[in-house]
Amino acid sequence: MSTGRPPSRRGALTPTLIVVALVVVGFIFFANVWTDVLWYRQLGFMEVFITENLAKIAIFAAGFALMFAGVFFAIRIAYRSRPVYAPDSDIRDNLNRYQAQLEPVRRVVMIGLPILFGLFAGSAAASQWQKVLLFFNQVGFNKQDPQFNMDISFYVMVLPFLGFVTGFLISVVVIAGIAGILTHYLYGSIRLMERGVYTARAAQIHIAVTGAAFLILLGINFWLDRYSSVQSNGGRWAGALYTDVNAVIPTKAILAVAAVLVAALFIVAAIIGRWRLPVIGTAMLIITSILAGGVYPWVIQQFQVRPSEETLEKDYIQRNIDNTRSAYGLDGIQETRYDATNTATSGALAPDAQTTANIRLLDPNLISDAFAQLEQYRPYYQFPEALNVDRYEVDGKIQDTVIAVRELNPTNVAANQQGWLNQHVVYTHGYGVVAAKGNKFTVDGKPEFLQSGIPSNGVLGNDSSYQPRIYFGESSPEYSIVGAPEGTAPREQDRPSGREGEGETQYTFTGNGGPNVGSFFNKVLYAIKFQSSDLLLSDGVNSDSQVLYDRNPRERIQKVAPYLTVDGNAYPAVVDGRVKWIVDGYTTSQYYPYSQQKQLSEATADTQTTSGRAVALPNSTVNYIRNSVKATVDAYDGSVTLYAWDDQDPVLKAWNKVFPTSLKPYSEMSGAVMSHVRYPEDLFKVQRELLGQYHVTDPRSFYKNNDAWSVPADPTVDTDVKQPPFYMSLQMPDQDKPAFQLTSSFIPQIVNNNARNVLYGFLAADSDAGNQAGVKGEGYGKLRLLNIPPETQVPGPGQAQNKFNSDPTVSQALNLLRQGASDVLNGNLLTLPVGGGILYVQPVYLKSTGETSYPTLQRVLVAFGDKVGFAPTLDEALKQLFGGNSGAAAGDSDNNGQTPAAPANPSEPGADAKAELKAALDEANAAIQAGQSALSTGDFAAYGEAQKRITAALKKAVDAEAKIPGTAPEASPAPTATPTPSPSN
């Protein structure tokens, strides 16, 4: 007999591995959940985490229980009521084989199948947690719909919940019914025989109960569909129209009653065992639903409504107009006729002197490179591609500013220093705010900074008056480890020294910005969350370390306020000694009765979103929107504050009942924060999209659609994308003084890409909320719409851009600027209702092709009616436009007649020659303007003299260009200039 090692028990290995895998997966799940708990608790929004997740768990449990119970009892009842003998031996033999194969796993299937369906159903139900919470915390709108006279809250907060519950119960009944019928068939209660279908008594009762339950729920669904008709967007206009009111709604009521009656027949059949009546009732219900639910409304629509549609639909169109304007906040808009003139008369801007002085010249989409070259200082800093427009009080006056923060860009750290320690412990934050005047620039075209430098200094404060470090921003690293015990040597890279010869400064974070990772347990949790063993093992993590993550302001707001839609643009402001990101949040719904639906991503699309300079809103559909929340995120410690801005919004009131401690009243907002509140861009873009049609309030005109408008395409780009709105300080015709406004314009409706580019409307939203703590400015949020009569033929933005591009004087001067391997960049085209007409202003930037080059503002284009002005400063251009006297001084009037004291970028090779080239081009441009002026007065002698000056200036330009490395032209005779006179000047 042989002896040896006993055989290994391989059977125990598989369960062990399964248990280990479940433990690992469970711990990973726990790590992600518990780190969320730590994040919410540190931020002070634990209420949101608990309420949201408890709601999801409770709804999941309810959904799971209902589906599990339905399927389980359907299968169990069918199994227990199986017949002892089958009527046919051959069929019995086949079923016996199936039953024999199923028997070993029968108990598992009878439990596992309901569990599987329950998990799917619970997950689907949990995703509807917001509908459930709104239903149980509903707040009335105190406004009724025009059809059923129900409060709007019924449609926004009750009907969606009832629809969800009904739909879910129908799913349970159908799935449970199918499971029960299959079980009956498998165990012989239902047979397919030559003479027909054999059904046992138990199966008959099961089918009858299932059918009755389904029909009762179907009847409830038909009844609810009556109310849903006022939310319909299937017709030409939203809401219940003539056919819906006179055909669909009555037939839905009939079908609801019929479904319940047929359900009663099924119950009777289950009792008496006769199926003729329920079968006939079901057939009649199907026929009735086809005829009454489909054919009858079609007949009414085709033969009664279509021939007299304008008359019959008039009242319902009016409902749509009124409710759409109310749902989108357009019912309080102030509309004014604006009889714009196209004649630029001398002194016309005198009544608009303050607006003229504040006209913004810096394009926030073009000068990011200028900020970077002049203020970046180190490769690991960066500025966003698009800067923000805000306003600050400077020397007692409100100054429009272009502002950005110097954020961290750790990917630009040298390749040999890209280790984990540098990425997450050393390079942790950006530094400082950089701001420039919006209406001014230096003589050589650079931004005129209000706040700049390292250390940070300027009118907004310095290192001692505000905290300049940016730990939370739009480009922050995924996570950083910060903080250390007192007395520990700093390890964070802070900023370059402000003195020449001194090294970099170091810093240790002192705020409360993230969960503590000092304990071994928390290290393990976050090592799992971020999949990094370095976090667990590095000496860069100490007992006082905090982990900062989820640092993007928009994403941070979305996480603590999941019921909000967050605006695509967060902007920084220096307030109360800190840099705060200000973010707008919206409450939305798609259930407002008689309101036209809009897709957010489509309605807010423009050149900002398509170019990636602004975040596009989600691809969701809404027909109600309110800017209900203003939120701030501290750029240093990431603390979040949510202010209930629209405290009259019923949807926000409902969510405030759900999360009672997460919102603060706007009365607690400081005056400094209040002074930087703006009217939100995405809300404005949705509203202007609706106003293209809904500025018309007469139902007959609305029906004809003969006065529809479109937002013009952005004329500064080649793609056919809508022009973005612009922030500017502007005094509208009915205002006593300028206010910070968000503006846009309208042209006739674009059909099949054919646009008649004349101006029909101009919209401005007052963004001035004042500067008093807790007091909202009286005019804030006021929408003003100027209706421009079509007969005035005011050029639209596209026409204005075409005039700029085709004007001989302008094109010749721009061609001169393009000499020397430089690109001419058109800035944003601003539209202003001033001087009794419409003024267009466009800055023109020059950028050389060098790697370290950046755009400098060199010229300003202006247009009024058919006349064009073009000069080195806005002030000079306006004087040209208004016959030598505009009546007001522009913000850059101090630059008139000056020439750059130094080249724009002295570090580039050939900088002196470039300065000579620029001076020569300026001289040529001045001569061109003089020649045009002489020609317009018939002074041909002066015109000939100007031609000589142009020739001499061009000769200087060619000579200067030849000195620039890499751009020397081939030898050629000196050029001569014979510019064509411009009829526009």
Summary of the structure (lengths in Angstrom):
residues: 985
radius of gyration: 35.9
end to end distance: 118.3
largest distance: 131.0
contacts: 3341
relative contact order: 0.08
helix: 45%
strand: 18%
